[in-house]
Amino acid sequence: MRADLDAFYASVEQLLDPTLRGRPIAVGGGVVLAASYEARGYGVHAGMAGWQARKLCPDLHFVGGHYREYQRLGDQVIGVLNDFTPWVERISIDEAFLDVSGSLHLFGPAETVADIRVELPVDAHLPHEYVPGERLRLEAYRRIAEAPDDAAIDAVRDELVDRYGQLPAPVENLLSVASFRAHARAAGLTDVTLQGNLVRFGPVDLPESGVLRMQRLYPKTLFKPAVRTMLVPRPMTARVGGRPVLDVALLAWCREVVDAVLEGLHRQTADSKESS
């Protein structure tokens, strides 16, 4: 199996400097070495010339890079991979091949859970100073990822508080992400991703009345029926001069959008029953 840390360099820069979070950034200068998810929404990608990237995204911010931090955090990821298999062949700072053929024997069969991708600018992680030790953090991440609903997430929260004390903000954010994932999964979504200045939701199938309703609630919302996708302008802290909404506030807004989609589907079902 190949493990590749997507947008790793750019994500590390946003971790080191919180003022970069939610902004389109690129590592490099003359050539883009890595681009954040926000920059990718404009078509910026690794290997692209710097002038071309700036043309696609005029607000693109270039950073020089902190390669010692990339190496340090990459080493930590490799340590996590070694918890699953001793056969890890590292080929770069952020990429490795794994032989996981023995994992079924070691860990048992995995439960089948509908996958959902949530890529939003949320500072959500388990700080080293809060949960000491790679194995303890790995176990905590696993418990959070496997929580199917809010009741299970609350149980994980109680356990973390009991073992490690009150939750710092990044951990609260991590549990909020887990809660949103469960909510979006229950709504039938598989993708909630930041795409430039838009948030992509999919799959979304609404009748014309539902589309008009969403566009009234969220002006400039775009629908792409061919790929069953809805693109909603990301929220700002103010209409004029505001900054992008981040973290728990962004998750709350996304939940509202999901609920609005569900209400549209419920109305469609009710209308179908009345007509029949």
C-alpha positions in Angstrom: 0.0 0.0 0.0 1.2 3.5 -0.8 0.9 6.2 1.8 1.2 9.8 0.6 0.6 12.8 2.8 -1.5 15.1 0.7 -0.5 18.8 0.8 1.9 17.9 3.6 4.4 20.9 3.4 1.6 23.4 3.1 -0.4 21.9 5.9 2.7 22.0 8.2 3.2 25.7 7.4 -0.4 26.4 8.4 0.1 24.4 11.6 3.2 26.5 12.4 1.6 29.8 11.6 -2.1 29.9 12.4 -2.5 33.2 10.5 -2.0 31.2 7.3 -5.0 28.9 8.0 -7.9 29.3 5.6 -5.7 31.2 3.1 -4.3 29.9 -0.2 -0.6 29.3 0.3 2.2 27.7 -1.6 5.6 26.5 -0.5 8.4 27.6 -2.8 8.9 30.6 -5.0 9.9 30.2 -8.6 8.2 26.8 -8.6 5.4 25.5 -6.4 6.6 22.7 -4.2 3.3 22.2 -2.4 -0.1 24.0 -2.4 -2.7 24.2 0.4 -6.2 22.9 -0.3 -7.4 26.5 -0.5 -4.9 27.2 -3.3 -5.8 23.9 -5.1 -9.3 25.2 -5.4 -7.9 27.7 -7.9 -6.0 25.1 -9.9 -2.6 25.6 -8.2 -0.6 22.4 -7.9 2.9 21.2 -7.2 5.4 21.6 -10.0 3.6 24.7 -11.4 5.6 27.8 -12.2 5.2 30.6 -9.6 4.0 33.2 -12.1 1.4 30.8 -13.4 0.2 30.1 -9.9 -0.1 33.8 -9.1 -2.1 34.3 -12.3 -4.6 31.6 -11.3 -4.8 32.8 -7.6 -3.8 36.5 -7.2 -4.1 36.2 -3.4 -1.7 33.3 -3.3 0.9 33.6 -0.4 4.3 32.0 -0.9 6.3 30.7 2.1 9.9 29.6 2.1 9.5 26.4 3.9 10.6 24.8 7.3 12.3 21.6 6.2 13.4 20.5 9.6 9.8 20.6 10.7 8.7 18.6 7.7 11.3 16.0 8.6 10.3 15.9 12.2 6.6 15.6 11.6 7.1 13.2 8.7 9.1 11.0 11.1 6.2 11.0 13.5 3.9 9.8 10.8 6.2 7.0 9.9 6.2 6.0 13.6 2.4 5.8 13.4 2.6 3.6 10.3 5.1 1.3 12.1 2.3 0.6 14.6 0.4 -1.2 11.9 3.2 -3.0 10.1 7.0 -3.3 10.5 7.4 -3.4 6.7 7.5 0.3 5.9 9.7 1.5 3.0 10.1 5.2 3.2 10.8 6.9 -0.1 10.6 10.6 0.8 9.7 12.8 3.8 6.0 12.4 3.2 5.6 9.2 1.3 6.1 5.5 2.0 5.1 2.0 0.8 3.7 -0.5 3.4 3.2 -4.2 3.3 -0.1 -4.6 5.3 -0.8 -8.2 4.3 -0.5 -9.3 7.9 -2.7 -6.5 9.4 -5.9 -8.7 9.2 -4.2 -11.3 11.4 -2.8 -8.7 13.8 -5.9 -6.4 14.1 -8.8 -8.4 12.9 -11.3 -7.4 10.1 -12.2 -3.8 9.8 -15.9 -2.7 10.1 -17.3 -1.4 6.9 -18.3 2.2 7.3 -19.5 4.6 4.6 -16.5 6.8 3.8 -16.8 10.6 3.8 -14.2 13.1 3.0 -14.2 16.3 5.1 -11.4 18.8 4.1 -12.0 22.1 5.9 -9.7 24.6 7.6 -10.2 23.4 11.1 -7.4 23.2 13.7 -8.2 19.7 14.9 -5.6 17.4 16.4 -4.3 15.8 19.6 -1.4 17.9 20.9 1.6 16.0 22.1 1.5 17.8 25.4 -2.1 16.6 26.0 -1.8 13.0 25.0 1.8 11.8 25.5 3.2 9.0 23.5 2.5 8.0 19.8 0.6 4.8 20.7 -1.7 6.6 23.1 -2.5 9.3 20.5 -3.0 6.6 17.8 -5.5 4.8 20.0 -7.3 8.1 20.8 -7.5 8.9 17.0 -8.8 5.4 16.3 -11.5 5.7 19.0 -12.7 9.1 17.6 -12.7 7.9 14.0 -14.8 4.8 14.9 -17.4 6.8 16.9 -20.6 6.4 14.8 -22.7 9.1 16.5 -22.8 11.9 19.1 -23.4 9.5 22.0 -20.2 7.6 21.1 -18.3 10.8 20.7 -19.5 12.0 24.1 -18.2 8.8 25.6 -14.8 9.4 24.0 -14.8 12.9 25.3 -15.5 11.7 28.9 -12.7 9.2 28.6 -10.2 11.8 27.4 -11.2 14.2 30.2 -10.9 11.4 32.8 -7.4 10.3 31.5 -5.8 13.6 30.4 -7.8 16.5 31.9 -9.9 19.2 30.3 -9.8 19.2 26.5 -7.8 21.9 24.8 -9.3 23.7 21.8 -7.8 21.5 19.1 -9.2 18.4 20.7 -12.7 20.0 21.1 -12.4 20.8 17.4 -11.4 17.3 16.5 -14.5 15.9 18.3 -16.6 18.6 16.5 -15.2 17.3 13.2 -16.2 13.8 14.2 -19.7 14.9 15.0 -20.1 16.7 11.7 -18.7 13.7 9.8 -21.4 11.5 11.4 -24.1 14.0 10.7 -23.0 14.4 7.0 -22.7 10.7 6.6 -26.2 10.1 7.9 -27.4 12.7 5.4 -25.9 10.6 2.6 -23.0 12.9 1.8 -19.5 11.6 0.9 -17.7 14.9 0.3 -17.6 18.2 2.1 -14.5 20.0 0.8 -13.2 23.5 0.6 -12.6 24.5 -3.0 -11.1 28.0 -3.2 -13.8 30.4 -2.0 -16.5 27.7 -2.2 -17.4 24.7 -0.1 -18.3 21.6 -2.1 -21.1 19.3 -0.9 -21.9 16.0 -2.6 -23.7 14.0 -3.7 -26.7 16.4 -3.7 -29.8 15.7 -5.7 -32.6 18.3 -5.4 -35.6 19.1 -7.5 -35.8 22.5 -9.1 -37.8 23.9 -6.2 -35.1 22.7 -3.8 -32.3 24.3 -5.9 -34.1 27.6 -6.0 -34.6 27.4 -2.2 -30.9 26.8 -1.6 -29.9 29.6 -3.9 -32.3 31.9 -1.9 -30.8 30.8 1.4 -27.2 30.9 0.1 -26.9 33.4 -2.7 -24.5 32.5 -5.6 -24.7 28.7 -4.8 -23.9 26.7 -7.9 -25.3 23.3 -8.8 -23.6 20.7 -11.1 -26.2 18.0 -11.7 -23.9 16.0 -13.9 -21.6 15.3 -10.9 -24.3 15.7 -8.3 -22.4 18.5 -6.6 -23.4 21.8 -4.9 -20.9 24.6 -4.4 -21.8 27.1 -1.7 -19.8 30.4 -1.1 -17.8 30.0 2.1 -18.9 32.1 5.0 -17.1 35.3 6.0 -17.0 37.1 9.3 -18.4 40.2 7.7 -19.8 41.1 4.3 -17.2 43.8 3.8 -13.6 43.4 4.9 -14.4 40.1 6.7 -12.1 37.1 7.0 -13.1 33.5 6.2 -14.9 31.7 9.0 -12.8 28.8 10.5 -12.9 26.0 13.0 -16.1 25.2 14.9 -18.0 28.2 13.5 -17.3 26.8 10.0 -18.4 23.3 11.0 -21.7 24.8 12.4 -22.3 26.6 9.2 -21.7 23.4 7.2 -24.1 21.6 9.4 -26.8 24.2 8.7 -26.2 23.8 4.9 -26.6 20.0 5.3 -29.8 20.4 7.3 -31.1 22.8 4.6 -30.4 20.1 2.0 -32.2 17.5 4.1 -35.2 19.8 4.5 -35.3 20.2 0.7 -35.3 16.4 0.3 -38.0 16.0 2.9 -40.2 18.5 1.1 -39.6 16.7 -2.2 -40.8 13.4 -0.5 -43.8 15.1 0.9 -44.8 16.6 -2.4 -44.4 13.2 -4.1 -46.7 11.6 -1.6 -49.3 14.3 -2.0 -49.3 14.0 -5.8 -49.7 10.3 -5.7 
